[in-house]
């Protein structure tokens, strides 16, 4: 671990998504974006659906986060996420199809449509598309 790095672990119920030393992290918390550098004060934050980005060896990477919890303690960040997908792993066509389905559900005003569920599906799809686009534009 270099002098400015700390450990980042991102875990979902299905798998360990990230386990590496990073220099900087910005995560989507319910209270606003949380930026973390080495020697950050201890912190626990609730995460919302959004895009997290972190820097490794000067290169920024992006992750679509589906909510969860973040803990910072003694130069270690542990993120327990409901879902997390690296921008480089995202099937953008599938994410765009999910976005269109969610938008169609939200436009349908029938009583049997769960609007909150449709809104959350739209937010997840948008975060996946944003993470994919950010990840792929950073390599261009």
Short mmCIF file of the C-alpha atoms (twelve columns), coordinates in Angstrom:
data_MODEL
# 
_entry.id   MODEL 
# 
loop_
_atom_site.group_PDB 
_atom_site.id 
_atom_site.type_symbol 
_atom_site.label_atom_id 
_atom_site.label_alt_id 
_atom_site.label_comp_id 
_atom_site.label_asym_id 
_atom_site.label_seq_id 
_atom_site.Cartn_x 
_atom_site.Cartn_y 
_atom_site.Cartn_z 
_atom_site.pdbx_PDB_model_num 
ATOM 1   C CA . UNK A 1   0.000   0.000   0.000   1 
ATOM 2   C CA . UNK A 2   1.481   3.356   -0.983  1 
ATOM 3   C CA . UNK A 3   1.617   6.366   1.347   1 
ATOM 4   C CA . UNK A 4   -1.728  7.866   0.294   1 
ATOM 5   C CA . UNK A 5   -3.698  4.646   -0.141  1 
ATOM 6   C CA . UNK A 6   -6.174  2.832   2.067   1 
ATOM 7   C CA . UNK A 7   -8.132  -0.391  1.694   1 
ATOM 8   C CA . UNK A 8   -11.518 -0.500  -0.066  1 
ATOM 9   C CA . UNK A 9   -13.750 -3.559  0.184   1 
ATOM 10  C CA . UNK A 10  -17.088 -3.587  -1.660  1 
ATOM 11  C CA . UNK A 11  -19.282 -6.603  -0.968  1 
ATOM 12  C CA . UNK A 12  -22.776 -7.519  -2.166  1 
ATOM 13  C CA . UNK A 13  -24.882 -10.509 -1.123  1 
ATOM 14  C CA . UNK A 14  -23.651 -12.277 -4.273  1 
ATOM 15  C CA . UNK A 15  -19.932 -11.475 -4.356  1 
ATOM 16  C CA . UNK A 16  -16.933 -9.377  -3.426  1 
ATOM 17  C CA . UNK A 17  -16.842 -6.675  -6.113  1 
ATOM 18  C CA . UNK A 18  -13.749 -4.720  -5.051  1 
ATOM 19  C CA . UNK A 19  -10.885 -5.493  -2.715  1 
ATOM 20  C CA . UNK A 20  -7.958  -3.184  -3.381  1 
ATOM 21  C CA . UNK A 21  -5.959  -0.194  -2.187  1 
ATOM 22  C CA . UNK A 22  -7.307  3.149   -3.389  1 
ATOM 23  C CA . UNK A 23  -6.269  6.782   -3.048  1 
ATOM 24  C CA . UNK A 24  -9.656  8.511   -3.179  1 
ATOM 25  C CA . UNK A 25  -13.333 7.583   -3.104  1 
ATOM 26  C CA . UNK A 26  -16.611 9.417   -3.617  1 
ATOM 27  C CA . UNK A 27  -19.793 7.547   -2.678  1 
ATOM 28  C CA . UNK A 28  -23.493 8.487   -3.006  1 
ATOM 29  C CA . UNK A 29  -24.753 8.796   0.582   1 
ATOM 30  C CA . UNK A 30  -28.254 9.846   1.589   1 
ATOM 31  C CA . UNK A 31  -26.798 13.005  3.142   1 
ATOM 32  C CA . UNK A 32  -24.898 13.889  -0.058  1 
ATOM 33  C CA . UNK A 33  -21.733 12.678  -1.702  1 
ATOM 34  C CA . UNK A 34  -19.062 11.477  0.712   1 
ATOM 35  C CA . UNK A 35  -15.407 11.922  -0.263  1 
ATOM 36  C CA . UNK A 36  -12.788 9.828   1.518   1 
ATOM 37  C CA . UNK A 37  -9.016  10.204  1.646   1 
ATOM 38  C CA . UNK A 38  -6.491  8.360   3.801   1 
ATOM 39  C CA . UNK A 39  -6.832  8.993   7.566   1 
ATOM 40  C CA . UNK A 40  -10.519 9.912   7.279   1 
ATOM 41  C CA . UNK A 41  -12.397 10.114  10.580  1 
ATOM 42  C CA . UNK A 42  -14.518 7.087   11.474  1 
ATOM 43  C CA . UNK A 43  -17.848 7.223   9.680   1 
ATOM 44  C CA . UNK A 44  -20.927 5.152   8.968   1 
ATOM 45  C CA . UNK A 45  -23.195 6.315   6.137   1 
ATOM 46  C CA . UNK A 46  -26.299 4.990   4.417   1 
ATOM 47  C CA . UNK A 47  -25.816 4.760   0.661   1 
ATOM 48  C CA . UNK A 48  -28.415 5.526   -1.957  1 
ATOM 49  C CA . UNK A 49  -28.656 4.362   -5.551  1 
ATOM 50  C CA . UNK A 50  -26.006 6.152   -7.582  1 
ATOM 51  C CA . UNK A 51  -22.494 6.074   -8.996  1 
ATOM 52  C CA . UNK A 52  -19.417 5.706   -6.821  1 
ATOM 53  C CA . UNK A 53  -15.988 6.519   -8.180  1 
ATOM 54  C CA . UNK A 54  -12.554 5.778   -6.810  1 
ATOM 55  C CA . UNK A 55  -8.958  6.338   -7.859  1 
ATOM 56  C CA . UNK A 56  -6.270  3.646   -8.098  1 
ATOM 57  C CA . UNK A 57  -2.772  4.624   -9.282  1 
ATOM 58  C CA . UNK A 58  -4.153  7.889   -10.656 1 
ATOM 59  C CA . UNK A 59  -6.876  6.179   -12.715 1 
ATOM 60  C CA . UNK A 60  -10.549 6.734   -11.888 1 
ATOM 61  C CA . UNK A 61  -12.980 3.813   -11.956 1 
ATOM 62  C CA . UNK A 62  -16.765 3.881   -11.651 1 
ATOM 63  C CA . UNK A 63  -19.266 1.594   -9.938  1 
ATOM 64  C CA . UNK A 64  -23.078 1.584   -10.032 1 
ATOM 65  C CA . UNK A 65  -24.282 1.200   -6.434  1 
ATOM 66  C CA . UNK A 66  -27.774 0.014   -5.522  1 
ATOM 67  C CA . UNK A 67  -27.785 1.342   -1.954  1 
ATOM 68  C CA . UNK A 68  -26.315 -0.075  1.225   1 
ATOM 69  C CA . UNK A 69  -23.972 0.975   4.036   1 
ATOM 70  C CA . UNK A 70  -20.459 2.402   4.134   1 
ATOM 71  C CA . UNK A 71  -18.104 2.221   7.106   1 
ATOM 72  C CA . UNK A 72  -14.787 4.062   7.395   1 
ATOM 73  C CA . UNK A 73  -12.430 3.058   10.186  1 
ATOM 74  C CA . UNK A 74  -8.623  2.994   10.521  1 
ATOM 75  C CA . UNK A 75  -7.832  3.485   6.817   1 
ATOM 76  C CA . UNK A 76  -10.287 0.852   5.729   1 
ATOM 77  C CA . UNK A 77  -13.561 1.425   3.895   1 
ATOM 78  C CA . UNK A 78  -16.073 -1.391  3.902   1 
ATOM 79  C CA . UNK A 79  -19.113 -1.012  1.695   1 
ATOM 80  C CA . UNK A 80  -21.974 -3.466  2.103   1 
ATOM 81  C CA . UNK A 81  -24.006 -2.799  -1.016  1 
ATOM 82  C CA . UNK A 82  -27.369 -4.167  -2.073  1 
ATOM 83  C CA . UNK A 83  -25.847 -4.284  -5.562  1 
ATOM 84  C CA . UNK A 84  -22.598 -3.019  -7.065  1 
ATOM 85  C CA . UNK A 85  -21.407 -3.307  -10.640 1 
ATOM 86  C CA . UNK A 86  -18.144 -2.030  -12.082 1 
ATOM 87  C CA . UNK A 87  -18.687 0.253   -15.047 1 
ATOM 88  C CA . UNK A 88  -16.488 -2.033  -17.122 1 
ATOM 89  C CA . UNK A 89  -18.798 -5.012  -16.386 1 
ATOM 90  C CA . UNK A 90  -22.118 -3.354  -17.216 1 
ATOM 91  C CA . UNK A 91  -24.180 -4.602  -20.154 1 
ATOM 92  C CA . UNK A 92  -25.312 -1.166  -21.304 1 
ATOM 93  C CA . UNK A 93  -27.939 -2.515  -23.727 1 
ATOM 94  C CA . UNK A 94  -29.565 -4.417  -20.875 1 
ATOM 95  C CA . UNK A 95  -29.422 -1.298  -18.667 1 
ATOM 96  C CA . UNK A 96  -31.047 0.813   -21.406 1 
ATOM 97  C CA . UNK A 97  -33.798 -1.784  -21.841 1 
ATOM 98  C CA . UNK A 98  -34.423 -1.727  -18.068 1 
ATOM 99  C CA . UNK A 99  -34.606 2.072   -18.203 1 
ATOM 100 C CA . UNK A 100 -37.211 1.942   -20.978 1 
ATOM 101 C CA . UNK A 101 -39.290 -0.643  -19.080 1 
ATOM 102 C CA . UNK A 102 -39.207 1.474   -15.914 1 
ATOM 103 C CA . UNK A 103 -40.166 4.630   -17.814 1 
ATOM 104 C CA . UNK A 104 -43.088 2.778   -19.430 1 
ATOM 105 C CA . UNK A 105 -44.271 1.570   -16.003 1 
ATOM 106 C CA . UNK A 106 -44.068 5.101   -14.615 1 
ATOM 107 C CA . UNK A 107 -46.054 6.458   -17.571 1 
ATOM 108 C CA . UNK A 108 -48.761 3.823   -17.002 1 
ATOM 109 C CA . UNK A 109 -51.153 5.317   -14.461 1 
ATOM 110 C CA . UNK A 110 -53.086 2.116   -13.634 1 
ATOM 111 C CA . UNK A 111 -53.682 1.380   -9.956  1 
ATOM 112 C CA . UNK A 112 -51.884 -1.967  -10.030 1 
ATOM 113 C CA . UNK A 113 -48.505 -0.367  -10.908 1 
ATOM 114 C CA . UNK A 114 -46.150 -0.037  -7.937  1 
ATOM 115 C CA . UNK A 115 -44.795 3.455   -8.629  1 
ATOM 116 C CA . UNK A 116 -42.065 3.327   -5.966  1 
ATOM 117 C CA . UNK A 117 -40.730 0.054   -7.354  1 
ATOM 118 C CA . UNK A 118 -40.762 1.492   -10.891 1 
ATOM 119 C CA . UNK A 119 -38.971 4.665   -9.723  1 
ATOM 120 C CA . UNK A 120 -36.255 2.640   -7.964  1 
ATOM 121 C CA . UNK A 121 -35.827 0.461   -11.070 1 
ATOM 122 C CA . UNK A 122 -35.392 3.623   -13.146 1 
ATOM 123 C CA . UNK A 123 -32.798 5.015   -10.712 1 
ATOM 124 C CA . UNK A 124 -30.829 1.730   -10.781 1 
ATOM 125 C CA . UNK A 125 -30.900 1.619   -14.591 1 
ATOM 126 C CA . UNK A 126 -29.774 5.254   -14.852 1 
ATOM 127 C CA . UNK A 127 -26.902 4.706   -12.404 1 
ATOM 128 C CA . UNK A 128 -25.761 1.656   -14.377 1 
ATOM 129 C CA . UNK A 129 -25.804 3.659   -17.625 1 
ATOM 130 C CA . UNK A 130 -23.939 6.564   -15.991 1 
ATOM 131 C CA . UNK A 131 -21.265 4.257   -14.530 1 
ATOM 132 C CA . UNK A 132 -20.804 2.537   -17.897 1 
ATOM 133 C CA . UNK A 133 -20.521 5.845   -19.772 1 
ATOM 134 C CA . UNK A 134 -18.165 7.394   -17.213 1 
ATOM 135 C CA . UNK A 135 -15.946 4.303   -17.178 1 
ATOM 136 C CA . UNK A 136 -15.749 4.138   -20.954 1 
ATOM 137 C CA . UNK A 137 -15.197 7.862   -21.476 1 
ATOM 138 C CA . UNK A 138 -12.333 7.841   -18.946 1 
ATOM 139 C CA . UNK A 139 -10.384 5.399   -21.129 1 
ATOM 140 C CA . UNK A 140 -10.926 7.334   -24.369 1 
# 
